Amino acid sequence: MIITGTDLRIMRLRAGKTTVQMAEFAGVKTRKTYENWEKNVGSPSMNQFLAMSMACGFKPAELIKMYIERDNSDSEIDLMSASESA
C-alpha cells in the first residue's frame, strides 16, 4: 500500500482523533493494531483506510490520488485539499 504510517498519523492528528477512535473506525479490536500501522508494522486494508479517511472528514479518492502523485514525484501532500470542507 502506498499509505505510510506517517500518513495515517498526520491524517489522525489533523482530524483531532485518538488511536482508539481510529481503531474503531477501522473495525479492529484494539488500538494496538492501529498504533502498529502508524509504526509501519502491517497496514490497513483498503476498506479500513477508506473507513478511517471518511471518518476523519477526508475524501478518500483525493487522498489516494495525492499519495500516488507523491510516490511518483516525491512532493508533499496537502491534506487540507482532500478534506470534506475544502
N, C-alpha and C positions, 0 to 999 in steps of 0.2 A: 504494500500500500504506500502511496506517496505522502501520506499524512504522518508526520512525526510526533513523538511525544511532546516536543516543544510546541508544535502546532496546537495540540489538544490543550496544553496548559494555557497558552495565550488565549485560546477561544474561551476556556472556562473562566479565566480571570477577567477578561473583558466583559463577560456576561454576568460577573459577580456571583458565580455558582461555587458550591463546595464540591469536594471529591465525592461525598456521599450522594449529593444530588445527581452528579454526572453518572455515577454507578447506577442509580435508579433509572435515569433516562435511558441508559444503555441496556437495562434489564439484566444486570449482573448482580450476584448475591451480595458481594461485599465491595467496599470502597477500595480494598487492596488490589483487586483486579484492575480497576481504573487507574490507581496510582502506579501500577506496573506499566500500564500503557504509556503514562507520562514519562516513564524512565526507559522507554523503548524496549520493554520486556513484553513481548507479544504485541498485538494490536487489535483494535476493534474490527468487527466485520463491517462491511459497507452499510448494512442495515442499522447497526449500532451507531456508526458515525452519523448517518442521516438523522436518526432519532435525537442524538445529542446536539447536533448543529441546529436543528429546528427548535429544540427546547431552549437553546441559548439565543434564539432570535436571529439566526443567520440563514441565508438562502443556501441550501446545500449545493445546488448546481453552480452557483457563483464561487463558493469555496473550492470545489473540486477543480473548476476551470482555473482559478488562481494558483492552486497547488501544481497543476500540470504546467502552467506557464512558468512558474518559479523553477520547476525542475528542468525546464528547457532553457532558462536564461539566468538562473541564479539571482533573480531580482527579489526584492522584499514584497511581502504580502500586505495589502491594506485591508484588514478585516472590516473596517467600517464600511467599505463599499459593498460588502456582502451581507450587511445587516439588514434586517427587515425594514428598519426605519430609513434606510438610505434611498 
